[in-house]
Amino acid sequence: MERAMFLPQGLSLAPLAPGVDQILLAGDGFSARIALLGGQLIDYRSDGKPPLLYLSPQTAYQPGKAIRGGVPVCWPWFGPHPSDAGQPAHGVARQQIWTLRDAGCDGQVFHVKLDGPRHGDLAAELDFRIGPDGAAIALTTVNHGDAAQTVSAALHSYFAVSDIDSVELLGLEGAPAHDKVADARAALPAGPFRFDGEVDLVVYSDRAATLRDAGWRRDIAIQPEGSASAVVWNPAPAKAQRLADLPDEDWRRFVCVETANAGDDARALAPGEHHRLACHLHFSCHG
Ligand SMILES: O=P(O)(O)OC[C@H]1O[C@@H](O)[C@H](O)[C@@H](O)[C@@H]1O
């Protein structure tokens, strides 16, 4: 809170829950919130429009627990820990408090830098650029050690949708994928991808994708950087019921399209090396 005096106009710090602060951004025609728990964007919206991101009303804002919604940062491993089942799924970064290092404003675009928790010799930082046209989130990993390290990660975006039956995902047609539900390798269909039942895919693609929502007449464009994998996830009803921090019916209200370094796309970092994983999110409404 001692940094409040340096914050640009339109940006402020406020409590989100006991022991957890959030950064509030109020721009011309848009607003956003970043939780320091997990260093995650939890809301972005244009005035009068539906939110870009889904955020569960049942989430616990408690250090040591991940927030269900927004854009959790999975780091420095994605999914289960590669060798230690006692470690948390999706790494440690989403459960810990990040530190505000710098914030500024360039015209209508806010930028915010956060420092993440260290994990051994690995350090993480986040760079947000948030303006009237959308949001960009960049996660940089640095290996400060003397040995090579493997890092997997994801910007686990929960996109809000009008209804899951109204959306289709474009741009990943025909890409090779690992279907984690069937535990099988397969290519995505040649046409638009629709969500039918539980979906949990690591799609090997570095292409931009578009989430088209006929109900809200909206396209969300997802442009990856430093990524050759996208994780596409929706739990469907049975798995949603097992998630204590998600209302039973809310699986219909989001889909996750995560810009990732997952599965075969994990990155090896030599001593001193860094890697930047970023997603650039824009939405446009039509007709
Ligand atoms: O419940 P969590 O730990 O937030 O994970 C949610 C989902 O996250 C996705 O990224 C994974 O591919 C799924 O396998 C997982 O179920």
The ligand as an ORCA input file, in Angstrom:
! r2SCAN-3c Opt
* xyz 0 1
  O      -9.290    -27.319    -10.887
  P      -7.996    -26.750    -11.391
  O      -6.776    -27.264    -10.682
  O      -8.030    -25.245    -11.415
  O      -7.821    -27.224    -12.890
  C      -8.832    -27.004    -13.816
  C      -8.452    -27.604    -15.166
  O      -7.415    -26.838    -15.715
  C      -7.095    -27.218    -17.057
  O      -6.087    -26.380    -17.518
  C      -6.598    -28.639    -17.081
  O      -6.283    -29.016    -18.417
  C      -7.656    -29.540    -16.497
  O      -7.169    -30.883    -16.483
  C      -8.033    -29.082    -15.103
  O      -9.099    -29.878    -14.615
*
